[in-house]
Amino acid sequence: MLLRPERLSDSPNWHGHLPFGLWLVHTLKPRLIVELGVLQGDSYCAFCQAVQAAGLTTECFGVDTWAGDEHTGPYTEAVYAQLKTYHDPRYGHFSTLLRQTFDDALPQFQDGSVDLLHIDGLHTYSAVRHDFETWRPKLSESSVVLFHDCTEIQATFGVWRYWHELCREYPSFTFHHSHGLGVLAVGKDIPDAVAPLFNSKPSDASGIRHIFENLGAAINQANAPQIPPKSLDGAALELFLDDLQQDKCHVLVRGYGRQRIRFAGKKLSQIESWIRKRVKRQAG
């Protein structure tokens, strides 16, 4: 989970979950991974990176039309081309990008073959329910399913609603940061190394969430520290400083992922110093 993700696009929605994704693949050791909804490929390439780093014999398939939907808007052809250029030389010997609809890709997989399924396509209730139910026969007895955006509540988003329904039927674990990530134990023979995630006490679950949330925050902070615009006035800078202080404490106080978090804390301290100097100049 301290492995540095190698692909970080300008779409940060999944960046907060990359440490967990890397850990899960390494721990679950899936024979077959399928991702439904790849877009720029940050999560999918992290899965592939973990497979390669752990020396697993896993097969990976990323399924997407790369045409977009009502939530993402239309994609340009460059999105697919850039991902393919990055992906194929690194992972092409065990991973395939399938440019198809999720339904069209179904016949290519045997029932009971998929150990890790990531559902991140169209986020309406009916769409996510359809994706899970149609792919359910493909899941193995040791399968885990990931649902991104399970805490994102918007008018047309229904993942959160369907996620609550699934949690009543299957063992589950919910991460609340980075729009939420639902982890569902569908199979009845989950590996021992992963099973405690679904049986954790509330205090342990809170600790697990803190670990991965802070590791994810460190990735975001280290790669894209937010410098406020120079046009901000003193009052706005003070508000920004208050928010920054909270983020700094959030990252520095925890003892997890120490090297990466120290780096993130250093970046935040540099930003804090810059803001204080600017506030002082404006006040003077």
C-alpha positions in Angstrom: 0.0 0.0 0.0 3.1 2.3 0.1 3.9 1.5 -3.5 3.9 4.8 -5.4 1.2 4.8 -8.2 2.9 5.3 -11.5 -0.1 6.7 -13.5 -1.6 9.8 -12.1 -3.7 11.7 -14.7 -5.3 15.1 -14.3 -8.5 13.3 -13.2 -8.0 12.8 -9.4 -11.3 11.2 -8.5 -9.8 7.8 -7.8 -6.4 9.0 -6.5 -7.5 8.8 -2.9 -8.2 5.0 -3.3 -5.0 4.1 -5.1 -3.2 2.8 -2.0 -6.1 0.5 -1.2 -6.4 -0.7 -4.8 -2.7 -1.6 -4.8 -3.0 -3.3 -1.4 -6.1 -5.2 -2.4 -4.6 -6.7 -5.6 -1.4 -7.7 -3.7 -3.4 -9.3 -0.9 -6.3 -10.8 -2.8 -4.0 -12.2 -5.6 -6.9 -12.4 -8.1 -6.7 -14.7 -11.1 -8.8 -12.4 -13.2 -9.5 -8.6 -12.8 -12.2 -6.8 -14.8 -12.8 -3.0 -14.6 -16.0 -1.6 -16.0 -15.4 2.0 -16.8 -11.8 2.9 -17.3 -11.7 6.5 -18.6 -8.1 7.7 -18.2 -7.1 4.5 -16.4 -5.6 5.6 -13.1 -7.4 2.9 -11.0 -7.0 0.2 -13.7 -3.3 0.9 -14.2 -2.8 0.7 -10.5 -4.3 -2.8 -10.5 -1.9 -3.7 -13.3 1.0 -2.1 -11.5 0.3 -4.2 -8.4 0.0 -7.4 -10.5 3.4 -6.7 -12.0 5.1 -5.6 -8.8 3.9 -8.7 -6.9 4.8 -11.1 -9.8 1.2 -12.4 -10.1 -0.1 -14.4 -13.0 -3.3 -12.4 -13.0 -5.1 -11.5 -16.3 -6.6 -8.0 -16.5 -9.3 -6.5 -18.7 -10.4 -2.9 -18.8 -13.8 -2.5 -20.5 -15.0 0.9 -21.8 -16.3 2.4 -25.0 -14.2 5.6 -24.3 -17.2 7.5 -25.7 -18.4 9.0 -22.4 -21.9 9.0 -20.8 -24.4 11.5 -19.3 -22.2 12.0 -16.2 -18.8 12.3 -17.7 -19.8 14.0 -21.0 -18.3 12.8 -24.3 -14.6 11.8 -24.5 -12.2 12.9 -27.2 -10.4 10.1 -29.1 -7.2 11.4 -27.4 -8.3 9.9 -24.0 -8.2 6.3 -25.4 -5.1 6.9 -27.5 -3.1 8.3 -24.6 -4.1 5.5 -22.3 -3.3 2.8 -24.9 0.1 4.4 -25.5 0.8 4.3 -21.8 -0.7 0.9 -21.0 0.3 -1.4 -23.9 4.1 -1.3 -23.5 3.9 -1.7 -19.7 1.1 -4.2 -19.2 0.0 -5.5 -22.6 1.4 -8.9 -22.0 -1.2 -9.7 -19.3 -3.7 -6.9 -19.7 -6.2 -6.0 -22.4 -8.2 -2.8 -23.0 -11.6 -3.9 -24.4 -13.3 -1.1 -26.3 -16.9 -2.4 -25.9 -20.0 -1.9 -23.9 -20.1 -3.8 -20.7 -22.9 -6.0 -22.0 -21.0 -6.8 -25.2 -17.9 -7.9 -23.2 -19.8 -10.4 -21.1 -19.6 -13.4 -23.4 -15.8 -13.3 -23.4 -15.7 -14.3 -19.7 -16.6 -17.7 -18.2 -19.0 -17.9 -15.3 -17.3 -18.0 -12.0 -14.0 -16.6 -13.3 -13.7 -13.0 -12.1 -12.0 -12.6 -8.7 -11.9 -8.7 -8.7 -14.6 -6.6 -10.4 -14.5 -2.8 -10.3 -17.8 -1.1 -11.4 -17.3 2.5 -12.3 -19.5 3.2 -15.3 -22.6 5.2 -15.6 -23.7 6.1 -12.0 -27.5 6.0 -12.2 -29.2 3.6 -9.9 -30.5 1.5 -12.8 -27.2 1.4 -14.6 -25.1 0.3 -11.6 -27.7 -2.3 -10.6 -27.7 -3.6 -14.2 -23.9 -3.8 -14.3 -23.7 -5.8 -11.0 -26.6 -8.1 -11.8 -25.4 -8.9 -15.4 -21.8 -9.5 -14.2 -22.8 -11.4 -11.0 -22.7 -14.9 -12.7 -19.1 -14.1 -13.8 -17.9 -13.7 -10.2 -15.9 -16.5 -8.5 -16.3 -17.9 -5.0 -13.4 -15.7 -3.8 -14.6 -12.5 -5.6 -14.6 -8.9 -4.3 -16.5 -6.1 -6.1 -15.6 -2.4 -5.9 -18.1 0.4 -6.3 -16.8 3.9 -6.8 -18.8 7.0 -5.8 -20.9 5.1 -3.3 -21.1 8.2 -1.0 -21.7 10.7 -3.8 -25.2 11.9 -3.4 -26.5 13.9 -6.4 -29.7 14.1 -8.2 -28.9 11.6 -10.9 -26.4 9.5 -8.9 -27.7 6.2 -7.6 -24.6 4.2 -6.6 -25.1 5.2 -2.9 -28.7 3.9 -3.0 -27.8 0.6 -4.6 -24.8 0.2 -2.3 -27.0 0.4 0.8 -29.2 -2.4 -0.7 -26.2 -4.6 -1.4 -24.8 -4.1 2.1 -27.9 -5.8 3.6 -27.1 -8.9 1.5 -23.3 -9.2 1.4 -20.4 -8.5 3.8 -19.1 -5.1 3.0 -16.7 -2.3 3.9 -17.2 1.4 3.0 -14.6 4.1 2.5 -16.1 7.6 2.8 -13.3 9.7 1.3 -12.7 10.5 -2.4 -16.4 10.2 -3.3 -16.6 6.8 -1.5 -15.5 3.3 -2.4 -17.6 0.3 -1.5 -15.9 -3.0 -1.1 -18.2 -6.0 -1.4 -17.4 -9.6 -0.5 -19.6 -11.5 -3.0 -17.8 -14.8 -2.9 -18.1 -17.3 0.0 -14.4 -18.2 0.0 -12.7 -14.8 0.5 -8.9 -15.2 1.2 -8.0 -15.1 4.9 -5.8 -12.1 4.4 -8.7 -10.0 3.1 -11.6 -11.4 5.2 -10.8 -9.3 8.3 -11.7 -6.2 6.4 -15.3 -7.4 6.4 -15.4 -8.6 10.0 -13.7 -5.6 11.6 -15.0 -4.0 14.8 -16.1 -0.3 14.5 -12.9 0.9 16.1 -10.8 -1.2 13.8 -12.8 -0.1 10.8 -12.2 3.5 11.7 -8.5 2.9 11.9 -8.5 1.2 8.5 -10.3 4.1 7.0 -7.8 6.6 8.5 -4.9 4.6 7.2 -6.0 4.5 3.6 -7.6 8.0 3.7 -4.3 9.5 4.8 -2.2 7.5 2.3 -4.6 8.8 -0.4 -4.4 12.3 0.9 -0.7 12.2 0.8 -0.7 11.2 -2.9 -3.0 14.1 -3.7 -1.0 16.6 -1.7 2.4 15.5 -2.9 1.4 15.6 -6.6 -0.9 18.6 -6.7 -0.5 21.1 -3.8 -3.1 23.8 -4.2 -1.5 27.2 -4.3 -4.1 30.0 -3.9 -4.3 32.6 -6.7 -2.3 35.8 -6.2 -5.5 37.8 -6.5 -6.9 36.6 -3.2 -7.3 39.3 -0.6 -6.2 39.0 3.0 -9.5 37.7 4.3 -9.6 35.0 1.7 -6.1 34.0 2.4 -6.8 33.7 6.1 -9.7 31.4 5.3 -7.5 29.4 3.0 -4.8 29.2 5.7 -7.4 27.9 8.2 -8.3 25.1 5.8 -4.7 24.4 5.1 -3.9 24.1 8.8 -6.6 21.4 9.1 -5.3 19.6 6.1 -1.7 19.8 7.5 -2.8 18.3 10.8 -4.8 15.7 9.1 -1.8 14.6 7.2 1.0 15.0 9.7 -0.5 13.7 13.0 -1.1 10.2 11.6 1.9 7.8 11.6 0.9 6.0 8.5 2.9 5.9 5.3 5.6 8.0 7.0 7.9 8.8 4.2 5.1 9.9 1.8 3.2 11.7 4.5 6.4 13.6 5.6 6.8 14.7 2.1 3.2 15.9 1.9 3.6 17.7 5.2 6.7 19.5 3.9 4.8 20.7 0.9 1.9 21.9 3.0 4.3 23.7 5.3 5.9 25.5 2.3 2.5 26.6 1.1 1.6 27.7 4.7 4.8 29.9 4.8 4.0 31.4 1.4 0.5 32.3 2.6 1.7 33.8 5.9 4.2 36.1 4.1 1.5 37.2 1.6 -1.0 38.0 4.4 1.7 39.9 6.3 2.5 42.0 3.2 -1.1 42.8 2.5 -1.7 43.7 6.2 1.3 46.0 6.1 
